[in-house]
């Protein structure tokens, strides 16, 4: 987490003490997601561009881990080995379609990072997350190795990580 604080990708807003996750278009902040540490409050900042959702890029890695929300740790791995992307939510619109659109955050990340060969999806273990993963994989599976690695016992990756610590 220190890395993301030092690169201004995470900060706490002064007024409400929300955690803010920032995505960049080059050096320019272009996306911000606010999440309360006290209650169930989640909101994209007005004017945010989801094409530049919260992410970490390792230009030497061909592996991309995709999440619905910002995840800062995964199975005790050094996060700097891979690429990470938050979709800023998996839309029920994707899950309900017969054919998926690629979420703008993912489409934009893949356009900017041509080395990606493998995409590992860690979307939520619910109808929307599982449905969205399935639909997106159908669209991308001919160009990328796509793996569905959603949590099996927990609702989402964050809950899974919390349960590991207990």
JOZI-V154869 format. One record per backbone hydrogen bond with DSSP energy under -1.0 kcal/mol. NH is the residue of the N-H (numbers start at 1). CO is the residue of the C=O. E is the energy in kcal/mol with one decimal. If there is no record, write none. Layout:
nh-><NH | NH>
co-><CO | CO>
e-><E | E>
//
This chain:
nh-><5 | 6 | 7 | 8 | 9 | 10 | 11 | 13 | 17 | 19 | 20 | 21 | 22 | 23 | 25 | 28 | 30 | 31 | 33 | 34 | 35 | 36 | 41 | 43 | 45 | 48 | 49 | 52 | 53 | 56 | 61 | 64 | 65 | 66 | 67 | 77 | 81 | 82 | 83 | 84 | 85 | 86 | 87 | 89 | 95 | 96 | 107 | 108 | 109 | 110 | 111 | 112 | 113 | 116 | 117 | 118 | 119 | 120 | 121 | 122 | 125 | 126 | 130 | 131 | 132 | 133 | 134 | 135 | 136 | 137 | 138 | 139 | 140 | 141 | 143 | 144 | 145 | 147 | 149 | 160 | 161 | 162 | 163 | 164 | 165>
co-><1 | 2 | 3 | 5 | 4 | 4 | 20 | 18 | 13 | 35 | 11 | 33 | 9 | 31 | 28 | 25 | 23 | 23 | 21 | 43 | 19 | 41 | 39 | 34 | 32 | 45 | 30 | 49 | 50 | 84 | 58 | 118 | 83 | 120 | 85 | 74 | 78 | 79 | 63 | 56 | 65 | 54 | 67 | 68 | 91 | 92 | 103 | 104 | 105 | 106 | 107 | 108 | 109 | 113 | 62 | 62 | 145 | 64 | 147 | 66 | 155 | 124 | 126 | 127 | 128 | 129 | 130 | 131 | 132 | 133 | 134 | 135 | 136 | 137 | 140 | 140 | 117 | 119 | 121 | 156 | 157 | 158 | 159 | 160 | 161>
e-><-2.0 | -2.8 | -1.4 | -1.5 | -2.8 | -1.4 | -1.7 | -2.5 | -1.2 | -3.0 | -3.2 | -2.7 | -3.1 | -2.5 | -3.0 | -1.8 | -2.9 | -1.8 | -2.3 | -3.4 | -2.6 | -2.5 | -2.0 | -2.3 | -3.4 | -2.0 | -2.8 | -2.4 | -1.4 | -2.4 | -2.2 | -2.6 | -2.9 | -2.9 | -2.8 | -2.2 | -2.1 | -1.3 | -2.1 | -2.6 | -2.1 | -2.4 | -3.0 | -3.1 | -1.6 | -1.9 | -2.8 | -2.5 | -2.0 | -2.6 | -1.9 | -1.8 | -1.3 | -1.4 | -3.1 | -2.4 | -2.9 | -3.1 | -3.3 | -3.2 | -3.1 | -1.5 | -2.9 | -2.1 | -2.9 | -2.3 | -2.2 | -2.2 | -2.7 | -2.7 | -1.8 | -1.3 | -2.3 | -2.7 | -2.1 | -2.3 | -3.0 | -2.6 | -3.1 | -2.2 | -2.6 | -2.3 | -2.4 | -1.5 | -1.4>
//
